[in-house]
Amino acid sequence: MTASSKDRAPLPDQLRDLQRPLRERADLAPLIEKLASARIVMLGEASHGTSEFYVWRAAISRWLIEEHGFDFVAVEGDWPDCYRVNRYVKSYPQAGEHAESVLRDFDRWPTWMWANWEMVAFAEWLRNHNTGRERGAGFYGLDVYSLWESLEAIIGHVRRNDPQSLALAERVFNCFQPYGRDEQRYARHTTATHQDCADEVVRLLLRLAHRRPRFDTDPEGDFDTEQNAHVMVNAERYYRTMVLGGPGSWNLRDTHMMETLNRLMPHHGPNSKGIVWAHNTHVGDARATDMRHEGMYNIGQLAREEWGSGRVRLVGFGCHRGSVIAGRAWGSQQQKMPLPEAPAHSWEGAMHEALGDDGLFLLDETGERDDFLQARGHRAVGVVYNPEYERFNYVPTELARRYDAFLYLEETRALHPLHVETSAEAAPPDTFPWGF
């Protein structure tokens, strides 16, 4: 039974009661205690361009890897690009000499998401941590966009290690070639003609899964090749679904992320433990937002449903004001933009009023405080952002149902990109709820 509204303390008082300090790494100890026993820990972010979100996620991940044996970090990034980072942090042959040069190879817009100095620092730490260990902690991508990049990786692998599969891989290449790496053009053609490359892609996946070629210079080469085939199957479906509109492409994307996570877990052993980095809109349980009314779900919800809430921990992030890296339109130049103060009626605004400082909230301690189960706006800034439309960037959120814990930051700074040349030829994905 919940306390009546008459007896209930106002929200600012409840926030002050629940808040724990968040000033240094040691302040994470109560959170780590909650996360350590989980099989899957998901760490969110309220934007794709905020330095502190990356820094705090790295600090949490380092603690979980060092002290509690977590096996990998899987991020909202393309598999081929992230797998190059995985090779680097595990010191595989010909994997690169410096994290900066490896991360500069991220050339799909928005490049700053992973090609940034915060990620250089984390990748160098992970490589140092793995040195001398029989099986180091890995770094992988969960996303579905890399149709062409995954195909090119497969062709390179089979040419070197499985030439008997090369003819089939080249047939797939020839099927997509007329569309000039333009996934939207391919999708529009399939809608108009009902002719697609789906059968060829599935055949390639089945062949690679059956043959499982071995790789002399990469202990995970067979897993990498098969995962690229899975990406191709789902990317082909994703781009066809995207042109139809509706929630289908969003749901397909997050289902692919969940399927990838479910392949990574047994790949690392029967008792493996993984960490996910993705936007709050993917990590926070969709059932606690207005996404459920649109027929949309996400990886946080799927993981809770499949693995059980006791083995999955979801951690959200938010801030009151600051600056952020984003683009004003899809494919546009990255910019450092102001992040306005959050409105008073939002979660971030309420935390600012109550605390005026950074804070950690363990939401399983909310107990009967039903204000945490009522919907308030929660900021969601994506790669496309215009500060003048800030009022549209809030997702109605029941905070204690959406997350197990929440890190609030009073003021944040923009991410520090590596200034990679961007590639504008890729099709824009769905950007719910922050795209305009």
Secondary structure, DSSP 8 states (H G I E B T S, - for coil): ----TTTS--HHHHHHHH-EE-SSGGGGHHHHHHHTT-SEEEE--S-SSBHHHHHHHHHHHHHHHHHH---EEEESS-HHHHHHHHHHHTT-TT--S-HHHHHTT--BSSGGGTSBHHHHHHHHHHHHHHTT-SS--EEEE--S--HHHHHHHHHHHHHHH-GGGHHHHHHHHHHHGGGTT-HHHHHHHHHHH---SHHHHHHHHHHHHHH----TT-TTHHHHHHHHHHHHHHHHHHHHHHTT-STHHHHHHHHHHHHHHHHHHHHT-TT--EEEE--HHHHS-GGGBGGGGGT---HHHHHHHHH-TTTEEEEEEEEEEEEEEEBSSTT---EEEEE----TTBHHHHHHHHTSS-EEEEGGG-TT-GGGGSEEEEE---SB--GGGGGG-EEEEEHHHH-SEEEEEEEE-B--B-----B--S-----TTT--
